[in-house]
Amino acid sequence: PGANPPPPRTAEGFELTVGTNHLGHFLLCNLLLNDMAKNPKGARIVVTASQVHDPESPGGNVGSKATLGAMGGLENGGQFDMVDGGAFDGDKAYKDSKLCNVLFTRDLAKRMRNNPRFRGTTVNCFSPGLITKSGLFRNQGSVFVPVFDFAVNNIFKVGETVEFGGDCLVTMACSKALGSTSGDFWANSQPGKHTFEKVPVSAEAQDASKAAKLWKLSAKATKLTLSESPFAV
């Protein structure tokens, strides 16, 4: 068999999935932090993650498993194929990007707790569940999408609706229940049952040293400076 094709890339040269789902949002959030700090009432940051960041979760334990390893790929700069330095794997790249989302959330929460400028500002992440009718799978092929949609929603009954996913985001952004919490992960704890609550993150996502290393490498890859963000280092 021939070699794997090169991964698609962003205009900056990053692998497209991690570049879009993690690095782009990492940079955007950091560029907004100084303005958020000026709000005397605080602010609320919401990150869309996924339960597939956890290799022990349903979905996360199917196919390739999320892990960033020692981040050898990202350590080499922006031209990585995979964060862990391995060969490109589209399934794993998506799951890795969601693990990055959770690690980013937890490290940002820690940084803001230790900075009085961000008193009252929180960051949490969530998973809206498996939603097949949102267009997320539009590039998967004309045969796969209807078969997958039918299986998820009619046979296994683990799918969620677009409306439920939207309600999850509204909860994260507006609910008083999350007014003072930061660094937490909320998800549809019982897939297909429309439940939404705080749930544990994966063992790797609990690694504070790995979260700090990801932050440092992400700041370097995006060329983030202290004039742009108080947390550039």
N, C-alpha and C positions, 0 to 999 in steps of 0.2 A: 504494500500500500504506500501511497505517496505521503509526503509530509502534510501536516495540518495547515490549512490556509491561515495567513496572518489575520489577527483579529481586526475588526473595524475600529477606527480611531476617531477621536474628537479633532477639531481643528488645531488644538494644542499638541496633539500627538499622543494623548492618553488612550489607553484601552477604553472603548466606548462605554461599556456598562459601568465600570468603577469610576471612570471620568465623569459620567453623567450623574449617577446615583450618589456618589460620595464626594469626589473632589469638587465638582461644581457647586454643590450645596454647602460644603465646608467653606469654600471661598466666599460665597454669597452671604452666609450667616456672619462670618467674621467681618465682612465689609459693613454690616449693619449694626455691629455691636456698639460702636461709639455713639450712634444715634439712640439706640435702645437705652444706654446708660443715662441719657439725659431725661428720660421719662420718670418723674417722681413717683408715679404709681407702679413702676416696674413694667415688665413685658412678659409675654408668654411665647416661647419657641416650641414648635411642634415638628417632629421629624417622622416621616413615613418610613417605617422599617418593615419587617416581616418575620413571622415565626420561622421561616426557612433559614434564618441565621443560626438556628439551633439544630445541629445534626441529630438530636434525639427527638425532635418534634415530628409529627406527621407532616409530610412534605419535605422537611429538612433531611429526613432519613431515606429519601428516595433519590436515586441517582448519585451524582457527585455531592460530597459533603462540604459545608463551609468550614474553612480554616485559613488563617492568614500566615500560619507557620512563623518563621522568623522575619517575614516581610522582605525577603531577599530581592524580589523584583522591584518593589517600590523604593528600596534603598538605592537602587541603581539609577533613580531619577524617573523622568516622565515617560520613557520609552519602554516600560514594562509590558509584558503580555499578560501576566498574572501577578497579583500582589505578592504571592509566596515565591515567585520566581519560576514556577512550573510552566508547562506547555499550555497554550490557550485551551480553555474548556468553558464554553458559553454558559452551561448550566451552573458550574461552580462560580464563574465570574459574577453571576447575578446573586447567588447566595452569599458570596464574599462581600459584595457591595452592601448587602443588608446587615451583615455582621459589622461592617465599617460604620453603618448608620447608628447601630446600638453603642458601639465603642465611642463614637464621636459624642453622642448624647451624654453618656456617663462622664466622659472627661470634661466636657463643657460645663456640666452641672457642678463638678468638683471645683473647677476654676472660678466659676461665678460665686460659689459659696465662700470662697476665700478672698473675694474682692468686694469691698463695701460699695463700690460704684454700682454693683448689680443686685443690691438688696431689693427683693421683691420680684426679680426676674427669674423665670424658671424655664427649664427645657425638659421635655419628655418625648418619648417616641412611642409609636403604636403600629399595630398590624390590623388592617381592616378585614383580613381574611382572604380567602380565595374567591375572586370575583371574575367570572369568565366572560361577562357581557360588557366589559368596560372598554374593550379594544386593546387591552394589554397583550393579547396573543395574536394580534392582527398579522404579524409576520411569520407565523408558524405554518402556514400552508392551508389551502382550501379544504383538505381532507381532515387534517388534525383538529382544527378548531371546532367544527360541529360535533365530532365524535367525543372530544374531550369535554365539551360543554354538556353533552347529554350524560356522560358517565359521572361527571362531578355533581350535577344537579339532580339527576333522576335515578341513578343507580346507587352511588355511594352517599349522596345527600350531604356533602360537606361544603357545598358552595354557599357563598353569601351574595346578597343582592347589591346592586349599585347604590340603592337607597340606604341600605344598612351601612355600607362603607362610608357614605357621606355623613350619616349620623355619628359614626365613630369619630370622624374628624371634627364635627361640631362639638362633641363631648370634650375632646382634647383641647379645643380652642376656647371653650366657653364655660365648661362645667365648674361650679364652685368646689367640687370634690377634688379638683387638681390645683386649687388656688395656691397652695404653698408647697406642694410636692415637686421634686426635681430629680431627674436622673432615672425615672421609672419607665417601665415598658408595659403597655396595655395591649390586650389582644382579645380576639374572639376565642375564649378559652375552650369552648366546645364547638368545633367547626360545624357549620350548618344549623346551629341552634340559636343563633343571633344573641349570644352572650358576649359581654364586653367588660373586662375587668383587668386589674393589675395582675401580671403573671411574672414568674422568674425568667431571667435571661439565661442564655447558655453558659456553660462553665468558662468557655473562652471569652465571652463577653464580660465576665466578671473580673477579668485580669486587668487590674488598674495599670500595671506597668506596660502591658501591651497597648492599652488605650492611649497612654502618654506617648509611646513610641509612634503609634499611628498618627497622632496629632503632629508630632515633630516632623515626620516624613511628609505628611500632607502639606504642612506649611512650607516646607522646602520645595516640594513639587509645584505648588501654586505660586511660589515666589512672594508669599505673604510677608509684609513688613510691619514693624511696630507703629509706623505712622498710619497704617490702615486698620490695625486691630491691636487691642491691648494684650491679646493672647497669641501673638505671632510666634512666640518662643515658648 
